[in-house]
Amino acid sequence: MKKILNILLWLGVFLVSIGINAQSTKPKINSTLDGVVIDQVTKQPIPGVTVQIKGITHSVITDLDGKFSFQTGQSFPYILVVSSIGYINKEQIVNDKFIQIVLKEDVKELNEVVVIGYGTTSKKDYTGAAETVSTQALKSTQRSLESALQGSVAGVNVTQTSGQPGSGLSIRVRGGSSIQGGNEPLYVIDGFPIYNSDVTSGVLSGSPTNPLSAINPADIESITVLKDASSTAIYGSRGANGVVIVTTKKGKSNIMAVNYDYSLGQQEVRKKVSVLDAAGFSRLRNAALYDTNPAGGTNQYLSDAQIAQLGKGVDWQDAAFRTAQTQNHQLSVSGGNNQTKYAISGNYFNQEGIIKNTGFERLSGRINLNSKLSDKSRFGVNLSVAETTSKVAPSGLITALLSMPPTATIYEADGSYTLRNPFENIFSNPIATLNERKNKAVNTRILGTVFGEYDILENLVFKVSFGADLLANKESTYIPSTIYEGLITNGEAKIGNSNSKTWLNENTLTYTKVFSDVHSFNLLAGYTQQSSTRDFVTTGSQQFVNDVTSNNSLQSGNLALIPTSGESKWALNSYLSRLNYNYDSKYYFTASIRADGSSRFGKNNKWGYFPSVAAAWQIDRENFFSPLSDVINSLKFRTSYGSTGNQEIGEYQSLSTLSSVKYLFGDQIYTGFTPTRIANDDLGWELTNQFDAGIDLGIFNNKVFLTLDAYRKTTKNLLLDVQIPYTSGFTSSLQNFGSVQNQGIELGINTSLSNGDFAWTSNFNIAFNKNKVLALGNDAEFYTFGNYILKVGDPLGSFYGAVTDGILQTADVATKGVFTGNATPKAGDRLYKDINGDGAFTTAADRTTIGNAQPDFTFGFTNNFNFRNFELGIILQGSVGNDILNGNAQALELFNGQQNASTSALDAWTPTNPSTTTPRAKLDPAPVFSNRFVEDGSFVRFKNITLSYNFPKALIDKFKLAAVKLRLVGENLITFTNYSGFDPEVTNGSSISPGTDTGIYPTAKSISAGLSVTF
């Protein structure tokens, strides 16, 4: 044994010595090469480029300055193969010791990788309808990730629900399908599915903070929108409204980059609403008083001499609006090696509101880490932490700003606030409210996923991931005793806390194999589980001794308010599978199915099944296509059909529920419970079936790409509150009734043109969608909801009201007075059409459909121009054919002299000015909603204009910097529209009543300057 050990020891020493000697032996160096790789258009260095000598394995990667160096045994001349993601591969002959290599951007290559559900695929192999947001659009916003979708993706309609900083957007992918359920898309952020619903305790007055505003847009690498059923069915019960997949930035091998980005800007209101000044209002009030009491004379409010001395009076809009600042700081560090890649970032964003004492702040940090543990295993972490603080404009503020008379003052003579409108209509002093009322929300969000992958076999990968989304919300409000709202309560404080905790576990197996070089298979199977808990608690008090402690000392109030609290939970268990197959990169087939079990639905309907199929034909790969290949470089036909669901109805809707009530028994107050909902054990999903057919076309050496899709999606089993017999003890029940259809056409055109130092890339998209209600529950033909009608055959968002027919003139009072709707008609009243033909007008009987909030089409046009060191980016967006219910205009045309009015009152009917369009002033008008207040909301907007300058490399090299860029950015600077309100891009976000503009915080236009430095 000892002899054997000695032999093995000497053999080991011998082998080690050979290895050491071999490693110390240096090859003969025949040539040394230094070089730099730059972008053809910007002339900036390109880091991370692979440079390889053709025919051998020797390769290097360029550093941050785009530089590389070779020591090789090859003699000049030899050929270099140069490659980098997003650029056309290049081969270049080397004859000297230094070389500069120029690479050209490849638009097709940039669009090659498509992020889909539970994986990625190449654009050429994809059978569904998905679109990736352009880089220019991603760079155009610092506020929230949804704003990058505005005008960027065909079939995605994005509308502002409020201009309040940090507030949300309403997003519809191929039209809205649900009436009472959710219509927003599902967001998948680094693999974590999120439905963007508000987390609020209900204490805040005004627009709640958008939870997605906690995600820093600068951290986003890509956004892909999945639109057809083949793309979204893998998300089953949450895919009916489309899926937005967000991938954040990761580190890159052999590159370490440190970047600091700073911007500073200012905003202002896009336009003001035209209202009367003090003189105009005084004359209006005189006219209204005279109309009611002619015996009192024509100057019952103020004499002509007094009016002449008034001047303009108080401009309440000017007093509230301001030029507001924005600033953004972004610091990021990324890098890695062949084993581990990392990306770390921190962000501070501060946006003052264009209304005083409103604004939004975000402080966020992100860490993304990917590591290769071995040849078979990989590990990754994506973690973001953010805190946002919002100062929110209270509800009703905009209405008060427009309605307060210009003859009222902000302050009394003694310096105290004027508390309210001095006339009959009660509007509190909006400037006092802005200055003194506290209305704040603080949100803290932690969103993270951790995953591990293991190669069980060469082509079989097992992946397991865990994630958590923790969202904490604190809202606080204080109404001091010094303003009108706090007089009765002598000061009121409220505090609310709400928490949402969601966890996720996903387990997938992926098998990929190519047989005989022509049969390509990719199979996915998985099991996922997700659960969420929300809770809230509110408390408050009134009757404070003073306002010093605000809401920081609830115990200082003498009257405690009844506290409230609640908790809700939901869970989702799912099984999923998908098969992708292609034959010789010509014929493609995809099939998927997902089974979802949801706690939200009735016990007889817990599970839903969502299948899809798709096929594609890459016709340019056929031999018979060769004669056309010089003109048409790529041509693919696609088609798909599948089912998706919608579970967004809230919790416990299938169960019978009780609510607590207070009642008086004797002289004591007791608490009891009363039934509030009847059970529905059969309550199930809204089911959407969608067909899609598309063409992908590349022409002119792939410089122009065209994508055309036609689709029809039908949603049935709508979740509706339908009437039930009163004998049940209830008036309505949530049931699955009715259906809605959306069908349309989408067109996208991408171009890439260059000539020398000049390059132009563009993306144009346009989408036509037709929405229609097919059926309602209980064979009903229509339902009315205030100023809206839900009617079979009509689209969602149809306005329902009277139709104007001129102004009643003095000679026609006896014959046409019955069409005013007034018991005692009078010249100057507005006339309305007799819709039902009974010979008179009544508000209840003579209403009809008078407009619709659905656009005929929407479009976007993104352009990026490069010339030497300059870049110019322009993004246009537009909407055509949609109507807006201008609730502000309706309130401002009452002409009652108790509140301010539109400048249209200057043309009000009088005996000496028999207007045919504008009614008379009267003290007590009966408001009638009519087509007068439904306006064309069409618009074309320059959403973003960005001019950038990249400092020359020769200059920044002196400071040892990798890149320096200056930019000037304008947002919403130019808008073409006929809409008379603050802004045409507005909606209240409701499924039943979209397109309503009543008291909504206006949208701002802004200009900013920025500096980006990369070390």
Secondary structure, DSSP 4 states (H G I P E B T S, - for coil): -HHHHHHHHHHHHHHHHHHHHHHHPPPP--EEEEEEEEETTT--B-TT-EEEETTSS-EEE--TTSEEEEEESPPSSEEEEEE-TTB--EEEEE-SSEEEEEE-B-HHHHTSEEEETTEEEEGGG--S-EEEPPHHHHHT-SS-GGGGGTTTSTTEEEEES--STT--EEEEESS---SSS--SPEEEETTEEEE------S---SPPPPGGGGS-GGGEEEEEEE-SHHHHGGGGGG-TT-EEEEEE----TT--EEEEEEEEEEEEES-PPPB--HHHHHHHHHHHHHHH-GGG-S-SS--HHHHHTTTT---HHHHHB--EEEEEEEEEEEEE-SSEEEEEEEEEEEEE-SBTT-EEEEEEEEEEEEEE-SSSEEEEEEEEEEEEEEE-PPTTHHHHHHHS-TTS-SB-TTSSBP-B-SSSS--B-HHHHHHH-EEEEEEEEEEEEEEEEEEEETTEEEEEEEEEEEEEEEEEEEE-TTSGGGTTTTSEEEEEEEEEEEEEEEEEEEEEEEETTTEEEEEEEEEEEEEEEEEEEEEEEEEES-SSSGGG-GGGEEEEPPPEEEEEEEEEEEEEEEEEEEETTTEEEEEEEEEEEETTS-TT--EEEEEEEEEEEEGGGSGGGGGGTTTEEEEEEEEEEEEEEE--S-SSTTS-EEEEEEEEETTEEEEEEEEEE---TT---EEEEEEEEEEEEEETTTTEEEEEEEEEEEEES-EEEEE--GGGT-SEEEEE--EEEEEEEEEEEEEEEEETTEEEEEEEEEEEEEEEEEE-GGG-SEEEETTEEEETTS-TTEEEEB-EEEE--GGGHHHHGGGS--SS--TTPEEE--SS-SSS--TTTS-EEEEESS-SEEEEEEEEEEETTEEEEEEEEEEES-EEEEHHHHHHT---SSS--BGGGGG--BTTB--SSSPPP-SS-----BGGGEEE--EEEEEEEEEEEEPPHHHHGGGT-SEEEEEEEEEEEEEEE---SS-SS-----SSS-SEESSPPPPEEEEEEEEEEE-
